[in-house]
Amino acid sequence: MILTGTEILREHQRKRIRIDPFDPARATTNSYDITLGQDFIRYQEAVIDPRKNNAYEKFTVGAEGLQMIQGDFVLGHSAETIGSDHYVPLIHAKSGIARLGLFVHVTADIIDIGSHGHVTFQLHSTLPIRLYPGMAIAQVTFWKPKGKIVLYDGKYQGSRGPRASEVHRDFVESASPESDVSASGDKPSARPHAKRELR
């Protein structure tokens, strides 16, 4: 069940939804508009390897905005802190932004119940575009869960600004580099196992 805009206002007042700073005028029919922060991350690796902490640069953008080229990918963040211990927030692009060819997330739209912090946007441009800090870029909806609630307590809790992927922490350290080669000189065929985390 999705909350209407009036319910979002009511539940925020009851402190069951956290949006900070909060502007009642940004509550829409069944969502709340959220804005773009000023910090961004761009990966610097030629090939991204999920098993390692990939190098990236973090930079701040002013009033001049950030120009993205076609096919560009950067991580941004919401200016608002968002979370709930009672509802599941989902992130969507605003319709007008999507019509400009911009993805605000690349498949990862769910915020775990109990997670509180800045939302990290996975910004992918299909066309050249300029983005400005403070612009309304996305919307958040709130969904009522069914079943026992287990609050999120993972590695992205309390995010401030954009957060680069930490999926490398999910991989099990199964062997040292020396043990990657067997006595016969062959590499083992088994792939590394990944630890699962609700995020």
VMD Tcl script that draws the C-alpha trace (Angstrom):
set ca {
  {0.00 0.00 0.00}
  {1.38 3.38 -1.03}
  {0.90 6.51 1.09}
  {-0.79 9.54 -0.42}
  {0.74 12.98 -0.10}
  {-1.62 13.86 2.75}
  {-0.59 10.68 4.60}
  {3.09 11.51 4.07}
  {2.44 14.89 5.73}
  {0.59 13.23 8.60}
  {3.17 10.51 9.17}
  {6.01 13.03 9.03}
  {4.24 15.05 11.69}
  {3.91 11.88 13.78}
  {7.67 11.30 13.28}
  {7.07 7.97 11.57}
  {8.67 9.33 8.39}
  {11.92 11.28 8.43}
  {12.58 13.94 5.79}
  {14.97 16.69 6.83}
  {14.76 19.48 5.78}
  {11.02 19.16 5.16}
  {8.81 21.40 3.01}
  {5.09 20.54 3.02}
  {4.75 22.12 -0.44}
  {6.85 19.29 -1.89}
  {4.31 16.63 -0.96}
  {2.50 15.60 -4.16}
  {-0.43 13.28 -4.83}
  {1.42 10.17 -3.62}
  {5.09 11.14 -3.25}
  {7.48 13.78 -1.96}
  {9.92 15.69 -4.19}
  {13.57 15.52 -3.16}
  {16.44 17.70 -4.34}
  {20.00 17.23 -5.54}
  {22.93 17.85 -3.21}
  {26.24 19.44 -4.20}
  {28.68 16.54 -3.80}
  {29.41 13.89 -6.44}
  {31.54 10.80 -6.97}
  {33.07 9.61 -10.24}
  {34.89 6.28 -10.51}
  {38.43 6.42 -11.92}
  {39.02 2.76 -12.75}
  {39.16 1.62 -16.39}
  {37.38 -1.55 -15.32}
  {35.21 -1.75 -12.20}
  {36.01 -4.80 -10.06}
  {33.34 -5.55 -7.42}
  {35.89 -7.51 -5.37}
  {37.96 -4.43 -4.57}
  {37.50 -0.87 -3.32}
  {37.55 0.94 -6.66}
  {39.30 4.31 -6.87}
  {37.11 7.37 -7.28}
  {37.20 11.14 -7.05}
  {34.79 13.13 -4.92}
  {34.03 16.70 -5.93}
  {31.68 19.55 -5.10}
  {29.64 21.49 -7.65}
  {28.49 25.09 -7.27}
  {25.82 27.19 -8.90}
  {27.32 26.56 -12.34}
  {26.05 23.00 -12.18}
  {27.48 19.69 -13.37}
  {27.58 18.95 -17.09}
  {27.22 15.24 -17.86}
  {28.10 13.90 -21.28}
  {26.08 11.24 -23.07}
  {26.56 7.89 -21.34}
  {28.10 9.49 -18.25}
  {27.72 7.96 -14.79}
  {28.24 9.70 -11.46}
  {26.96 9.25 -7.95}
  {25.09 12.16 -6.40}
  {23.00 12.51 -3.26}
  {19.80 14.01 -1.93}
  {20.00 17.24 0.00}
  {17.49 15.68 2.38}
  {18.01 13.03 5.02}
  {15.37 10.36 4.46}
  {14.26 7.25 6.33}
  {11.53 5.44 8.20}
  {11.23 2.68 10.77}
  {7.64 2.06 9.69}
  {7.54 2.36 5.89}
  {9.69 1.34 2.92}
  {10.84 4.35 0.86}
  {11.26 3.95 -2.90}
  {13.13 6.43 -5.10}
  {11.85 7.44 -8.53}
  {12.90 10.03 -11.07}
  {10.58 12.96 -11.50}
  {8.68 12.56 -14.76}
  {10.11 15.75 -16.23}
  {13.67 14.64 -15.41}
  {13.15 11.18 -16.91}
  {11.90 12.83 -20.11}
  {15.29 14.52 -20.40}
  {16.96 11.11 -20.61}
  {18.35 11.01 -17.07}
  {18.25 7.97 -14.80}
  {18.40 8.90 -11.10}
  {18.98 5.28 -10.12}
  {20.28 2.24 -11.98}
  {17.88 -0.48 -10.75}
  {18.56 0.18 -7.03}
  {15.48 2.16 -6.00}
  {14.63 0.64 -2.61}
  {15.67 2.08 0.75}
  {15.67 -0.52 3.49}
  {13.24 0.03 6.32}
  {15.22 1.47 9.22}
  {17.85 3.06 6.99}
  {18.31 6.79 7.58}
  {20.62 9.12 5.67}
  {21.18 10.92 2.40}
  {19.98 8.99 -0.64}
  {22.76 8.14 -3.09}
  {21.59 8.80 -6.64}
  {23.08 6.62 -9.40}
  {22.97 9.25 -12.14}
  {23.20 7.98 -15.72}
  {22.71 10.34 -18.65}
  {21.48 9.06 -22.01}
  {21.86 12.59 -23.42}
  {24.17 15.48 -22.55}
  {22.63 17.32 -19.60}
  {23.49 19.89 -16.94}
  {22.40 19.31 -13.35}
  {22.17 21.92 -10.62}
  {22.43 21.48 -6.85}
  {19.08 22.21 -5.25}
  {16.99 21.19 -8.26}
  {14.06 18.83 -7.65}
  {15.39 15.71 -9.33}
  {13.57 12.76 -7.78}
  {10.61 11.74 -5.66}
  {10.25 9.33 -2.79}
  {7.21 7.18 -2.13}
  {6.46 5.31 1.08}
  {5.04 1.79 1.17}
  {3.51 -0.10 4.08}
  {5.24 -3.45 4.74}
  {3.49 -6.69 5.62}
  {5.11 -8.99 8.17}
  {7.60 -8.62 10.99}
  {9.81 -5.55 10.62}
  {13.57 -6.02 10.97}
  {15.30 -2.65 10.87}
  {18.29 -2.14 8.57}
  {21.68 -2.01 10.27}
  {24.06 -2.29 7.33}
  {27.14 -0.59 5.99}
  {25.34 2.34 4.34}
  {23.50 3.41 7.51}
  {23.74 7.13 8.27}
  {25.12 8.11 4.84}
  {26.15 11.73 4.43}
  {26.71 12.77 0.83}
  {27.10 10.17 -1.93}
  {28.45 6.76 -0.93}
  {30.52 4.68 -3.31}
  {29.80 0.97 -3.57}
  {31.10 -1.15 -0.72}
  {30.10 -4.44 -2.31}
  {33.73 -5.57 -2.01}
  {33.07 -6.03 1.71}
  {30.54 -8.74 0.87}
  {33.16 -11.04 -0.62}
  {34.56 -13.69 1.67}
  {38.32 -13.56 2.12}
  {38.74 -17.22 1.31}
  {42.45 -17.34 0.49}
  {45.65 -15.33 0.29}
  {47.04 -14.43 -3.16}
  {49.61 -17.22 -2.87}
  {46.90 -19.85 -2.48}
  {45.14 -18.81 -5.69}
  {47.40 -21.24 -7.53}
  {47.40 -24.94 -6.66}
  {50.48 -27.15 -6.34}
  {49.97 -28.22 -9.96}
  {50.05 -24.61 -11.07}
  {46.34 -24.52 -11.92}
  {44.01 -21.84 -10.63}
  {41.02 -23.11 -8.65}
  {37.77 -23.14 -10.61}
  {35.48 -22.17 -7.74}
  {34.28 -18.60 -7.72}
  {34.35 -16.50 -4.54}
  {31.17 -16.62 -2.49}
  {29.42 -13.38 -1.60}
  {27.88 -12.58 1.73}
  {24.29 -11.38 1.46}
  {23.09 -8.22 3.12}
  {19.67 -6.60 3.08}
  {20.50 -3.40 1.24}
}
mol new
graphics top color blue
foreach p $ca { graphics top sphere $p radius 0.5 }
foreach p [lrange $ca 0 end-1] q [lrange $ca 1 end] { graphics top cylinder $p $q radius 0.2 }
display resetview
